Amino acid sequence: MTQIMEAEPPGTRTPAAMERALLPDYLRLIALFGIVIVNVQYIAFSALAGIADQVAQSTADDITLFLVHGFALLKTYGLFSFIFGVGLGFLMRAADRRGLSFGKVYRNRMLGLLLLGMAHGLLFFPGDILVIYAITGSILYLFRDWSARRLVRLGAVLLVVQAVIIPVLVFIPDDTPAEFLDFERTVLVEGGFLDTAIFRSFGFAITLPVFLIFQGISALGWFCLGLAAVKSGMIDNAAHPLWRRARRVCLLPGAALSLLGAAMWQWGATLSGAALTLSIAPLATLGYLGLIAAIARPPGPVMQRVLRAGGSSLSIYLGQSILLTTIFSGYGFGLWEEVDRMTATLIAIGVTLLLIVMIAMWRLWFRQGPFELLLRRITYAGTAR
């Protein structure tokens, strides 16, 4: 997430820096919509159902899950992780320009992410990625001085390792006892905020180690590629030949194989389809990066405001969970499993649009979103500004 790692302090960015940030702005905005349509499937419906369980209740559910799995699942996490690595490069630039200790600033940033992620995972959404980013981002610090070529090699290896591990994890038996599903329903339909938070806390403690394996390795791989894009100058040039190559070589096969896997997952060989969909995600993400680079052109006045609001991706990401859990939980509007998946997905998109409008209004008076301001204070605590 950009603003999670973006380190350009207010008032210090030159026109050239703003130009360099154009591609990340588009990446953030598109990823925000992709990530929310995935997350809402686990906020509005059971998060305990196994991969092999039949979770679709209608044709509309089947189609929705097919599209979400085929186009978004893990691909948008890859985009966010790539931007995280880009942010490390930006943070290094800003610290060097201001004569600050990069190690101290980066440590503070990771601690801030960890605190926000823990609160998010315990209170709102056990599928939080901020804690994973804080942990794996601390490892990324060790590679900060590597050349772009070495970073690309390591990133590629990590993505391949993840692609090999995922099928193994998918085929591990995952039979959730019926009483757990009943308990989940009772808490999320009838429980108050405290009951729900306690339930989510247990879920967060159980899922975090799994997610560190399931997503952490690929996240670190994308971090390396994002940092390499800054070091090589690719992030500054949306017309770079490598973006075109990614678009031409990776987009079509990545999307086609992902959709094939999603179709198998939903209507055929469930486990094999899930394994294909998840393991092919990095290839599709590379294609997405190339495609987004093709549309990352100077925006008009309206789009400029939208991109600027989307730059507050941390606030929007957390706001999505806060609003959606309120809408679907029993302590809020009580819509958990009361609507079909297509409706839930449209609600998630609507919430994201609302947050973009709210952040756009907020940023008429403030230079950053509310959670970005909080994270910034943590990041630069104890440093000379």
DRENDRENVEX-327227 format. One record per residue (C-alpha): z, y, x. Coordinates in steps of 0.02 Angstrom, whole numbers, plus 50000, padded with zeros to 5 digits. Example, Ala and Ser with C-alpha at 12.3 -4.5 7.8 and 13.67 -1.06 7.14 Angstrom:
<nodes>
503904977550615 503574994750684 
</nodes>
This chain:
<nodes>
500005000050000 499515016150078 500875027750036 502075013950084 501455015750261 500585032450261 501435043550385 500475059750383 501835072750350 501485086550226 500565101050300 499995091950457 498375083750403 496775091450464 495135090950367 494585076950483 496145066850440 495815069350257 494045062850284 494745047550374 495905044050229 494485043550102 494165024750112 496025020350100 496155031449946 494815021349857 495575004849917 497285009749849 496655015049681 495644999249650 497024987949716 498304995949599 497314990049447 497004972949524 498814969849566 499484974649395 498324963149298 498974948849407 500804953749396 500804955849208 500384937449188 502104933849262 503004948149176 502374945548998 502354926449007 503324912349089 503424913649278 504144895949290 502614886549229 501814876049365 500004877749422 499524861849329 500344867249166 499224872649023 499744890748997 498254896548893 498544896248706 496834902248650 495044905148706 495504923248743 496904917148856 495704905348945 494444919148977 495784931449033 496554919349158 494824914549222 494394932749255 496094937149330 496114921949444 494284923549491 494214942149527 495984947749568 497244934349616 497714936449802 496184947549830 497094963549784 498614958149885 497404956750031 496804974550000 498584981149997 499024971550155 497494978450243 498024996150197 499764992450263 499014989050435 497995005050419 499615014150382 500385008050544 498955016250637 499225032350539 501095031750574 500775029750760 499625044750758 500885055450665 502355050450775 501345053850933 500745070650869 502515076150827 503315069050982 504435057050885 505065040050937 503865028250849 505065013650862 506435022850769 505265029650636 504495012550607 506195004050600 506765016450469 505175013650369 505414994850367 507244996750315 506715008450175 505414995950114 506704981950123 507954991650017 506664996649886 505954979149883 507664971149859 508054982749714 506344979449638 506454960549657 508234958949595 508104970749446 506304970549388 505044958549464 505454943249571 503654943249633 503994958849738 502934960849895 503894974949979 505194963350055 503804952250123 502964967650194 504574973550276 504864956650358 503084953250416 502824971750454 504234970350581 503224956850668 501684968050665 502654980550773 502514968250917 500614969950914 500524988850899 499774991251073 498494977251060 496644981251067 495604980750909 494724965050971 496364955450998 497024961050829 495444954950742 495574938050826 497394935950779 497074942050602 495644929750579 496694915250644 498124919450527 496954920450376 496204903550421 497944896050441 498414902850270 496834895450194 497314878450264 499134879350208 498784884650028 497984868349969 499464858750039 500684869649942 499634868449784 499674849449783 501564848449806 502294842349638 502984856849538 503814850149382 504964863049307 506294855149195 506114859649011 507884866549005 507404879549137 505954885349029 507104886148878 508374896248976 507014908249035 506464911048857 508244913948796 508614926748930 506984936348920 506924936548730 508754938948686 509624944848844 510154962348889 509674971349049 511134963949149 510764946149091 508934948249135 509334955949304 510464941249348 509104929049298 507814938349401 509004938749550 509104919849551 507214918849534 506984931149677 508134921249791 507174905149754 505404912149764 505574923549915 505544909550047 504044901649959 503114918249950 503454921450135 502454905850172 501224907550030 500824925850062 501704931250221 500504923350344 498954930750263 499844947450241 500154948350429 498334943650458 497754958050348 498994969750435 498154965650600 496424968850529 496974985350453 497724991350617 496134985850706 495104996250584 496095011750637 495985007950822 494115004750814 493765020050705 493045009650562 494295016650438 493605033950475 491815029050435 491415021050267 489605019250325 490075008650476 488854993850498 490274981150490 490704986650313 488894983250264 488974966350350 490574961850257 489734966650094 488154956650127 488924941250206 490574939150113 490454946949940 489264935149850 489904918549920 491714924249909 491574929849728 490514914749678 491704901949754 493204911049684 492464910949508 492004892649528 493774888649577 494464898949433 493334889649310 493914872849379 495724878849371 495564883749189 494384870649119 494254856049240 495094849549398 496614860949389 497414858249559 495764857649654 495194873449566 496814882549606 496694877249789 494904883349802 495284899849714 496774903749825 496064897849991 494414907149970 495284923649929 495154931050106 493254929050105 493144937849937 494304951549998 493194955050147 491754956850026 492784968649919 493164979350072 491304980950106 490934984949924 492304998149912 491675006050073 489975007949988 490725018249846 491955028249953 491025044549946 491705062349925 492335063249745 492105076349612 493575087049551 494215074349422 494045059349535 494865069049674 496425071249567 496395052849520 496265047549702 497645059449750 498785052049616 498295034549669 498865039249843 500645038149776 500405019449766 502225015149798 502785025249646 501415017749538 501765000049598 503615001349560 503275011149400 502144997149338 503554984549350 504864995949276 503805000349124 503054983149096 504724973949106 505414986348980 503954983348864 504034964348871 505894960548895 507144958148755 508134973648807 506554983948782 505154981348657 505324962348657 503484957948676 503764943348796 502504929848745 502224939148582 500464944948625 498984935748699 498534937548882 497064948948853 498164960948756 499504960248891 498184963949023 497544978848925 499334985148908 499544983649098 497944993549127 498525006649002 500215008149089 499325010749256 498225024449183 499765032749109 500645032249277 499135039749364 499155054249240 501035056449261 500905056149451 499445068349446 500545080349348 502025077249464 500955081449615 500525098449545 502265103049607 502645089949740 501615083949887 502095065649864 502645053849726 504505051649690 504715035149782 503635041349925 504805056149945 506295044349949 505465032850076 504965047850181 506775053850189 507305036550247 505875035550373 506275051850460 508175050950446 508955055350612 507345061650690 506875079350738 505565085050611 
</nodes>
